[in-house]
Amino acid sequence: MLREAGTKDISLLNKIGEQVKPNFKDLFALDTEINNENAIILVYEESKKILGFLYALDLIDNIDLLYIIVDKDAQNKQIGTKLMQYFITNYQKDKTITLEVSVDNTIALKLYQKFDFKEVNRRKGYYHGIDAYLLRRDKE
């Protein structure tokens, strides 16, 4: 099931986020972001267990996709694809979506290419010496 996150989900989302970034909780402060009217935080759950989430900021004419994170024990089950499809269908509307991704994150790059994200810039050394792509998915 896909749904918007609530305050009761924050602790688990932070634990899943820490699988990618040990200081995720401090960097993204989901406990305050959950009340931000511009934040989009979606969760994917099965049997009442959250297996992944998507976090984005809805700005004036653009949505900045910050993270799609799937629990390490639930990867390779199309959860990221389901989150992205739901996100695009229900939130993109007449806005462009942008994101940054490390050039060596091949799994994420395949997901974004599947949804017609295009490279618009390359940021040299953006992730501790590793380049990042700035990707964009235009309005439909």
N, C-alpha and C positions, 0 to 999 in steps of 0.2 A: 504494500500500500504506500502511496505517495501522499504527503500532506505537509502543511506548514509546521515548522517547529514551534514548540511552546517553551515556557520557562522551565518546565519539568524535564526537558530534554537536554538542557545546557551541559550538565555534568558529563553525560555520555558523549555528546558531540565533542567536548573538549578532549575526552580520552581518545576518541577516534582521531581527532586532529593531531594529538601528540604522537601518533604513530608516524606522522610525516614530519612534524616540527615539534621538538620537545618543549618549546616555549609557546605553543599554539595559544594557550589560554591567555597569556599576557599580551601576545601580539594582536589578537583579534577580539578580545573582550566580548564574546558572544552574550555574556550575561547582561551587558548594557545594549548591545546591538539588537537583541531580540525585541526591544521596545522602540528601535529606530524605525520610523515610518518608511524610510528608504531601503531598509534591509530586506532581502529576500533570503530566507533560510528554509530550505525544503529538506525533509527527511524521507528516506526509503526504509520501510520496516516490514519484517515478516515475523509472524507469531509473536507480536508485541516486542520485538527486538530490533533496534535501529542498526542497520547494516551500512548505511552511508548517508551523506548529506551534501547539499549544494549551498553555497553562500555567495550572494551577489549584492551589489548596491545599485538601486534604480535611481539614476540621476536624471537631469532634465530631459535630455534627448538621447541618452545612452545608458546601457546597463553594463556595469563593470563586474564581470564574473571573477570572483576571487579564488574560489576553491570548489572542487568536487573531490570528496574524499570518501573512499570505500574502506570499511574495516578490512584489515589484512586477511582475516579468515573468511571473508565473503567475496574476495576478488575473483574475476573471470566468470561472473554470473550475470553480466549485462546490466548491473545496477547503475553504473555510470551512464550508460546509454539511456536507461529508463529515466533517470534524473534529468538528463539533458533534454530528452524529448518532451517531458512534462514542462520543464522550464521554458523552452522555446514556445510550445503551444499555448501556455497560459500566461506568460509574462512578457514576451518580446513585443508583441503588438506592433507599433509603428516606430520602434527604437532599434538602434544598432547595438550589438553586443560586442564588447571588447574584452580581451584577456591577455595575460602574459604567461608564457610557458617556456621552460628551459628547453634548449635545442636538443638536449639528450633525453628528454622525457618522451620516449617513443610511444608508450601506451597512451598518454594524454594526447599527443599529436594525432594519432590515428582516430581517436574519438572526435576531436575537433574537426578533422578533415571530413569525417563521415557527415558532419552537420554543416558543411560548406563554410567553415571559417577559412579566411584567406590571410596570408602574411602581409602586413602593411609596413612593418619596420623590424629591424633587428637591433637589440640593445647589447652592445659589446660588454662582456664581463658583468652582466647584471646580477647573476646569481653567484657571488663569490668567485668571480673569474670565468664563469660559464655564461655564454651568450644566451639571450632570451629572444623569442619571437613575440612580437606584438601582433595578435590575430584579431580579425574583425569578421563578424557575421552581419551583413547588411539587412535592413528591413525587408520584409517580404512584400 
